[in-house]
């Protein structure tokens, strides 16, 4: 056979390779893996003739939304020599099936909403809905990524979607269901396509590997399934690449790890064990070695997150816990679960989640990953939050971890409107068998249940920047231990809530709920302080003798007012370099007449 129109003997080239994701695309509803609930609902609807006029398919990438839409279009227009009504049984293929699956049928219109977002595109599409289908039973509109449509396009769609012609069906697909207007969702029959579990996807990949005559190690298939994150298309794309890596031989787990930039699972567990034992040096050495051997920094943090999830599952499930993997990994995971409390596991998860974001933003991701590992090792030495709460309830102090320096717990009096009640502290000798040489050298867990106490603690810890922002922008609404609800003053930084939450949790060792409500609310600390200062200033200047003194000395101003009883000092309201400034000290009210001379007794040269 020749490829030349003139009959020259030019051999045809090899047929184009079809990737696995397209080659093994489901052609029947029975081939859809993990979507049994949707298939059952649609089958009952077709049997009873209760077929909706619009369907909304939602799910993550690669779970089969477009494939399901095409299968549904085939079922709606299924027709053979003996079948003349919609049917979910697509075997043997109907007269329209081949054209629909190829995307060439004139009555099946597929639209990518990402590239046709405007109202004019939608109007052009809907203008054709008035006309009957050319050859099929229904005219089917498949709109992918429907959430990308503009508001005007959605409005243009609504009327037709509410009362469509009897020969029109709509099938929508989206990965962002929350961005679709409720008015559209209420007019559709919605199906949530489920992710593949790691086991289901690994078995699916194994079946396809056997059909392709390739050889991939089971552990390598598990790595591919885990990396696909529940997406069949992603898993098949990775498998396609892995088979090429094998070059006709069995694909090993090491090849898949190198290809994907993954860390060895057993070495990730080694790293977890070193972190849990709070061995900073060993943990940093292991993390550095994994990164130097090609592990991607965000992927390493994600592997640690997966390990923490398995530890938490082992803690929650107990004897019924089953680990998908080698028995040695299951044993090690169970052993780590026994060393941690559930609250400690949750704390590690939060640190890793923050660390994952840090790695994505950091200019040097490997260095950021190393800092995350050190942060985890330091947190592992802290007491569990539940123990800290018990100690707080008894007024006891918690000894510092060995890896952190001691801190002097002495508090300076805060500049607040009222003094903070002292917290009783049990001597460390009552908590430990070995007496401490310095009873005051310990890390005190502070129970803060008011804005005044929080500001006092910030000042004691020299957190000047955060203290300034809280005093200036926070209008307290409801504050208690573990709960911080406030309204924001104008100009509040966008990340203030997160900064407050991070600091409170680092100081108290427990999780805080920090919420920012709308505008309004009481005064901020700065506004309250300014108002009280102005009121006190006005009251002092209204005193008969002060007013007389200010009259006798033109241009004189009150510089400041000292009130030792409230332990508060007012800032200067006039420059001290100016003459004729009167300093009033309320500590000596009984000598006020001696301190302030009678204006009639003052001479001109005074």
C-alpha positions in Angstrom: 0.0 0.0 0.0 1.3 3.4 -0.9 0.7 6.9 0.5 1.3 8.8 -2.7 -1.6 10.1 -4.9 0.6 9.4 -8.0 1.1 5.7 -7.1 4.7 6.0 -6.0 5.8 3.2 -3.7 6.0 5.4 -0.6 5.3 3.3 2.5 2.8 4.5 5.0 4.2 5.7 8.3 3.5 3.9 11.6 0.1 4.6 13.1 -0.1 7.4 15.6 0.3 6.2 19.2 -2.8 6.6 21.3 -2.1 7.4 24.9 -3.5 5.1 27.6 -5.9 7.7 28.9 -7.7 7.8 25.5 -7.2 4.2 24.6 -8.9 2.9 27.7 -11.6 5.5 28.0 -14.9 3.8 29.2 -17.3 3.0 26.4 -20.1 1.7 28.7 -21.6 2.7 32.0 -20.4 -0.7 33.4 -16.8 0.5 32.8 -17.1 3.5 35.1 -15.2 2.6 38.2 -16.4 3.9 41.6 -19.5 5.7 40.2 -22.1 3.0 41.1 -24.5 5.5 42.8 -24.7 7.7 39.8 -25.2 4.7 37.4 -27.9 3.2 39.6 -29.8 6.5 39.7 -29.6 7.1 36.0 -30.6 3.5 35.3 -33.8 3.8 37.4 -34.6 7.1 35.7 -34.3 5.6 32.2 -36.4 2.6 33.2 -39.2 4.7 34.6 -39.0 7.4 31.9 -38.2 10.1 34.5 -35.2 11.6 32.6 -34.3 15.1 33.6 -33.7 17.8 31.0 -30.4 19.0 32.6 -27.6 17.2 34.4 -24.7 18.7 36.4 -21.6 16.5 36.7 -19.0 17.7 39.3 -15.8 16.3 40.6 -12.0 16.7 40.5 -10.0 16.5 37.4 -9.7 13.1 35.6 -12.6 11.3 37.3 -14.6 11.0 34.0 -16.9 14.0 33.8 -16.6 14.5 30.0 -16.6 10.7 29.4 -19.8 10.4 31.5 -21.4 13.2 29.5 -20.7 11.5 26.2 -22.0 8.2 27.6 -25.2 10.0 28.7 -25.6 11.6 25.3 -25.3 8.1 23.7 -27.8 6.7 26.2 -30.3 9.5 25.4 -30.0 8.9 21.6 -29.4 5.1 21.7 -31.0 3.4 18.8 -30.6 0.1 17.1 -32.7 -2.0 14.7 -34.7 -3.3 17.7 -34.3 -0.5 20.3 -36.0 2.8 19.7 -35.9 4.5 23.1 -33.3 5.8 25.5 -31.3 3.0 27.1 -28.4 2.7 29.6 -27.4 -0.6 27.9 -25.0 0.5 25.2 -24.0 -2.9 24.0 -24.1 -3.4 21.0 -23.3 0.2 20.0 -26.2 2.1 18.5 -26.3 3.9 15.1 -25.2 7.2 16.7 -22.6 5.9 19.2 -19.5 6.1 17.1 -20.1 9.7 16.0 -20.9 10.8 19.5 -17.7 9.3 21.0 -15.7 10.8 18.2 -17.2 14.2 18.8 -18.5 14.6 15.3 -22.3 14.1 15.6 -24.2 17.1 14.4 -26.8 17.0 17.2 -24.3 16.7 20.0 -22.7 20.1 20.6 -19.7 20.2 23.0 -18.7 23.6 24.3 -15.6 24.6 26.3 -16.9 27.3 28.6 -13.4 28.4 29.4 -12.9 29.7 25.9 -16.6 30.8 25.3 -17.4 32.8 28.3 -19.4 35.7 26.8 -23.1 36.2 26.5 -22.8 36.4 22.7 -21.4 32.9 22.6 -24.2 31.6 24.7 -26.9 33.3 22.6 -25.4 31.8 19.4 -25.5 28.4 21.0 -29.0 28.7 22.3 -30.4 30.1 19.0 -30.0 26.6 17.5 -32.0 25.0 20.3 -35.2 26.0 18.7 -34.6 23.7 15.8 -35.2 20.0 15.9 -32.3 17.6 15.8 -31.0 16.5 12.4 -30.9 12.7 12.9 -30.8 11.9 16.6 -33.6 11.8 19.1 -32.4 14.7 21.2 -30.2 17.7 20.6 -27.7 17.5 23.5 -25.5 20.4 24.7 -22.4 19.4 26.6 -20.8 22.4 28.3 -17.5 21.7 30.0 -16.1 23.9 32.9 -19.5 25.6 33.1 -18.3 27.7 36.1 -16.2 29.8 33.7 -19.2 31.4 32.1 -19.8 35.1 32.8 -22.7 36.3 34.8 -24.4 37.6 31.6 -23.9 34.2 30.0 -25.5 32.4 32.9 -28.5 34.9 32.7 -28.9 34.2 29.0 -28.9 30.4 29.8 -31.4 30.6 32.6 -34.6 31.0 30.6 -33.9 28.2 28.1 -32.7 26.0 31.0 -35.9 26.6 32.9 -38.2 25.7 30.0 -36.2 24.0 27.3 -37.8 22.6 24.2 -38.7 18.9 24.5 -36.0 17.8 22.1 -33.1 19.5 24.0 -31.0 18.2 26.9 -28.2 19.9 28.8 -25.2 18.2 30.4 -22.8 20.5 32.4 -19.5 19.5 33.8 -17.4 21.5 36.3 -14.6 21.2 38.8 -15.7 24.3 40.8 -19.3 23.6 41.7 -19.4 26.5 44.2 -18.9 29.0 41.4 -22.0 27.9 39.6 -25.0 30.1 40.5 -27.6 28.5 42.7 -30.3 29.4 40.1 -28.6 27.1 37.6 -28.0 24.3 40.1 -31.6 24.3 41.1 -32.6 23.5 37.6 -30.2 20.5 37.2 -30.0 17.0 38.4 -26.6 16.9 40.1 -24.1 14.0 40.3 -20.9 14.1 42.3 -18.3 11.9 40.6 -16.2 10.2 43.3 -12.4 10.1 43.4 -10.7 6.8 42.9 -9.4 5.3 46.1 -5.7 4.4 46.0 -6.6 0.7 46.0 -9.2 1.0 43.2 -6.8 3.0 41.1 -3.9 0.6 41.7 -6.1 -2.3 40.6 -7.3 -0.4 37.6 -3.7 0.4 36.6 -2.7 -3.3 37.1 -5.5 -4.4 34.7 -4.4 -2.0 32.0 -0.8 -2.9 32.5 -1.7 -6.6 31.9 -3.6 -5.6 28.7 -0.6 -3.7 27.5 1.7 -6.6 28.1 3.9 -4.5 30.3 5.4 -5.3 33.7 5.2 -2.9 36.6 6.0 -3.8 40.2 2.9 -3.6 42.6 4.7 -1.1 44.8 5.4 1.1 41.8 1.7 0.9 40.9 0.8 2.0 44.4 3.2 4.9 44.1 1.6 5.9 40.8 -1.9 5.6 42.3 -1.0 7.7 45.3 0.6 10.4 43.1 -2.5 10.5 40.9 -4.6 11.8 43.9 -7.7 10.0 42.8 -7.6 10.9 39.1 -7.8 8.0 36.7 -6.5 10.2 33.8 -3.5 11.4 35.8 -2.8 7.8 36.9 -2.8 6.6 33.3 -0.6 9.4 32.1 2.0 8.6 34.8 1.7 4.9 33.9 2.3 5.7 30.3 5.5 7.5 31.2 6.6 4.7 33.6 6.2 2.0 31.0 8.6 3.9 28.8 11.0 4.2 31.7 11.1 0.4 32.0 12.2 0.0 28.4 10.6 -3.5 28.2 11.7 -4.5 31.7 9.8 -4.5 34.9 9.3 -0.9 36.2 10.7 -0.7 39.7 9.5 1.5 42.6 12.9 3.3 42.5 12.3 4.3 38.8 8.9 5.7 39.7 10.3 7.7 42.7 13.0 9.2 40.5 10.5 10.0 37.8 8.1 11.7 40.2 10.7 13.2 42.6 9.3 11.1 45.5 11.1 10.1 48.7 11.4 6.5 49.7 8.4 5.7 51.9 10.5 3.8 54.4 12.9 6.7 54.7 10.0 9.1 55.2 9.0 6.9 58.2 12.6 7.1 59.4 12.3 10.8 59.3 9.0 10.8 61.1 10.5 8.6 63.9 13.4 11.0 64.4 10.9 14.0 64.5 8.8 12.3 67.1 11.8 11.6 69.2 12.7 15.3 69.0 16.2 14.4 67.6 16.9 17.7 65.8 20.3 16.7 64.4 19.2 13.3 63.1 15.9 14.7 61.6 17.8 17.5 59.8 20.4 15.0 58.5 17.7 12.7 57.2 15.7 15.4 55.6 18.8 16.9 53.9 19.8 13.5 52.6 16.4 13.0 51.0 16.4 16.4 49.4 19.9 15.9 48.1 18.9 12.6 46.5 16.2 14.3 44.4 13.1 14.5 46.6 11.1 17.5 45.8 10.6 19.8 48.9 6.8 20.2 48.7 6.5 16.5 47.9 8.5 15.6 51.0 6.3 17.7 53.2 3.2 16.1 51.6 4.7 12.7 52.3 5.1 13.7 55.9 1.5 14.8 55.9 0.4 11.4 54.6 2.4 9.8 57.4 0.7 11.9 60.0 -2.7 11.0 58.5 -1.8 7.3 58.8 -0.7 7.8 62.4 -4.0 9.6 63.2 -6.0 6.9 61.5 -4.1 4.3 63.6 -4.9 6.2 66.8 -8.6 6.6 65.9 -9.2 3.0 64.6 -7.1 1.1 67.0 -7.1 -2.6 66.4 -9.3 -2.2 63.2 -6.6 -0.1 61.5 -5.4 -1.5 58.2 -2.4 -0.1 56.4 -2.3 -0.4 52.6 1.4 -1.3 52.1 4.1 -3.6 53.5 3.6 -5.1 57.0 6.7 -3.4 58.3 5.3 0.0 57.4 2.1 -0.8 59.2 4.0 -1.9 62.3 6.1 1.3 62.4 3.0 3.5 61.9 1.2 1.8 64.8 4.3 2.2 67.0 4.4 6.0 66.2 0.7 6.2 67.0 1.3 4.9 70.5 4.0 7.6 71.2 1.7 10.5 70.3 -1.6 11.7 71.5 -4.3 12.6 69.0 -3.9 16.3 69.9 -0.2 16.1 69.1 -0.9 14.5 65.8 -3.3 17.3 65.0 -0.7 19.9 66.0 1.9 18.2 63.7 -0.7 18.3 60.8 -1.2 22.0 61.3 2.5 22.7 61.3 2.9 20.6 58.1 0.0 22.4 56.4 1.6 25.7 57.2 5.0 24.4 56.1 3.6 23.2 52.8 2.5 26.7 52.1 5.8 28.1 53.2 7.6 25.8 50.8 5.5 27.0 47.9 6.3 30.7 48.7 9.9 30.3 49.8 12.7 31.3 47.4 14.6 28.2 48.5 12.1 25.4 49.0 14.6 22.8 50.3 15.7 25.2 53.0 12.1 25.9 53.9 11.5 22.1 54.1 14.4 21.7 56.5 13.0 24.5 58.7 9.7 22.7 58.8 11.4 19.6 59.9 13.2 21.5 62.7 9.9 23.1 63.7 8.2 19.7 64.0 11.1 18.3 66.1 10.8 21.2 68.5 7.0 20.9 68.7 7.4 17.1 69.5 9.1 18.0 72.7 6.2 20.1 73.9 3.6 18.6 76.2 0.4 17.4 74.7 -2.3 20.1 74.7 -4.5 18.1 77.0 -1.7 17.8 79.6 -1.1 21.6 79.3 -4.8 22.2 80.0 -4.8 19.9 83.0 -1.7 21.8 84.4 -3.4 25.1 83.7 -6.5 24.0 85.5 -4.4 23.2 88.6 -2.4 26.4 88.3 0.8 24.5 87.6 3.7 25.3 85.3 5.1 23.1 82.6 8.9 22.5 82.5 10.6 23.6 79.3 11.7 21.1 76.6 15.4 20.3 76.8 16.0 21.6 73.2 14.8 25.1 74.1 16.5 27.7 76.3 14.9 28.6 79.6 13.0 31.9 79.8 12.6 34.2 82.8 8.9 34.3 83.6 9.0 37.7 85.3 6.3 39.9 84.1 6.5 43.7 83.8 3.3 45.5 84.7 1.3 46.2 81.5 0.0 49.6 80.6 -3.7 48.6 81.0 -6.7 50.2 82.5 -6.8 47.7 85.4 -4.2 45.4 86.9 -4.3 41.7 85.8 -4.9 39.2 88.6 -1.8 37.1 89.2 -1.9 33.4 88.4 -1.0 30.9 91.1 2.0 28.8 90.2 2.8 25.5 91.8 6.5 25.0 92.5 8.2 22.7 90.1 9.3 20.4 93.0 5.8 19.2 93.3 5.8 18.0 89.6 9.2 16.4 89.3 11.2 14.0 91.4 14.4 15.9 90.8 14.3 19.4 92.3 15.2 22.3 90.0 18.0 24.6 91.1 16.1 27.7 90.0 12.4 27.6 90.7 11.7 30.6 88.5 13.5 29.3 85.4 10.7 27.6 83.6 8.3 28.1 80.7 4.9 29.3 82.0 1.8 28.4 80.0 -0.4 31.5 80.2 -4.2 31.4 80.3 -5.4 34.5 78.5 -9.2 35.2 78.6 -9.4 38.9 77.9 -7.9 41.5 75.6 -6.1 43.1 78.5 -4.4 39.9 79.5 -3.4 39.3 75.8 -1.9 42.8 75.5 -0.1 42.3 78.8 1.4 39.1 77.6 2.5 40.7 74.3 4.2 43.5 76.2 6.0 41.0 78.6 7.3 39.0 75.6 8.4 42.2 73.7 6.0 41.5 70.8 5.8 45.2 70.1 4.6 45.0 66.5 1.7 42.6 67.1 0.8 44.5 70.3 0.6 47.8 68.3 -1.6 46.2 65.6 -4.0 44.7 68.2 -4.2 48.0 70.1 -4.9 50.0 66.9 -7.1 47.7 64.9 -8.9 45.2 67.2 -12.4 46.1 68.5 -13.1 43.2 70.9 -16.5 41.5 70.6 -16.1 38.2 72.5 -12.8 37.0 73.9 -12.3 33.9 76.1 -9.6 31.3 76.4 -9.4 29.6 73.0 -11.9 32.0 71.4 -11.1 35.5 69.9 -13.9 37.3 68.1 -13.4 40.9 67.1 -14.5 43.5 64.6 -11.8 45.3 62.6 -11.1 49.0 62.5 -10.4 50.7 59.2 -7.0 49.9 57.7 -6.7 46.4 59.4 -4.0 44.3 57.8 -5.4 41.3 55.9 -3.3 38.8 57.8 -3.9 40.1 61.3 -6.3 37.2 62.2 -3.7 34.6 61.2 -0.9 36.4 63.1 -3.1 36.6 66.2 -4.0 32.9 65.9 -0.4 31.8 65.4 0.9 33.8 68.3 -1.9 32.7 70.7 -1.4 29.0 69.8 2.3 29.2 70.2 2.0 30.8 73.6 -0.9 28.7 75.0 -0.2 25.4 73.3 -3.9 24.9 72.4 -5.9 25.6 69.3 -7.6 29.1 69.1 -10.6 30.1 67.0 -9.9 33.6 65.7 -12.9 35.2 63.9 -13.3 38.6 62.3 -16.8 39.9 62.0 -18.1 43.1 60.3 -17.6 46.7 61.0 -18.6 48.6 64.1 -18.1 47.3 67.6 -16.5 48.9 70.7 -13.5 51.1 70.7 -10.0 49.8 70.1 -7.5 50.1 72.9 -5.8 53.0 71.2 -9.1 54.8 70.7 -10.1 54.1 74.3 -6.8 55.4 75.6 -7.0 58.5 73.5 -10.5 59.3 74.7 -9.7 58.7 78.4 -6.6 60.9 78.0 -8.7 63.7 76.5 -11.3 63.4 79.2 -8.7 63.5 81.9 -6.9 66.4 80.3 -10.2 68.3 80.1 -11.0 67.5 83.7 -7.6 68.7 84.9 -7.7 71.9 82.9 -11.2 72.6 84.2 -9.9 72.5 87.8 -10.4 76.0 89.2 -6.8 76.5 90.3 -5.4 75.0 87.1 -7.7 77.1 85.0 -6.7 80.2 86.9 -3.0 79.3 86.5 -3.4 78.8 82.8 -5.2 82.2 82.6 -2.4 84.0 84.5 0.3 82.4 82.4 -0.8 82.9 78.8 0.4 80.1 76.5 0.9 77.6 79.3 -0.2 74.0 78.7 -0.4 70.9 80.7 2.5 68.6 79.7 1.4 65.4 81.3 -0.6 63.9 84.2 0.8 61.2 86.5 -1.5 58.9 88.3 0.4 56.2 90.3 -2.8 54.7 91.5 -3.6 53.5 88.0 0.0 52.9 87.0 -0.5 54.8 83.8 1.4 57.7 82.4 0.0 60.0 79.7 2.1 61.0 76.7 3.1 64.5 76.1 0.5 66.8 74.6 2.9 69.7 74.2 6.6 70.0 73.4 8.7 70.2 76.6 10.9 72.8 75.1 8.2 75.5 75.3 8.1 77.7 78.4 5.3 78.0 81.0 4.4 74.3 81.1 2.7 73.1 84.3 3.3 69.5 85.5 0.5 68.2 87.7 1.2 65.2 89.9 -2.0 63.5 91.3 0.1 61.6 93.8 0.2 64.7 96.0 -3.4 65.9 95.9 -3.2 66.6 99.7 -0.5 69.2 98.9 -2.2 70.7 95.9 -2.6 74.1 97.5 1.0 74.2 98.4 2.1 73.2 95.0 0.0 75.6 93.1 0.6 79.2 94.3 -2.2 81.8 94.5 -2.1 83.8 91.2 -2.6 87.0 93.2 0.6 86.4 95.1 2.7 85.9 91.9 4.8 88.9 90.8 5.2 90.0 87.2 8.8 88.8 87.0 7.8 85.2 88.0 
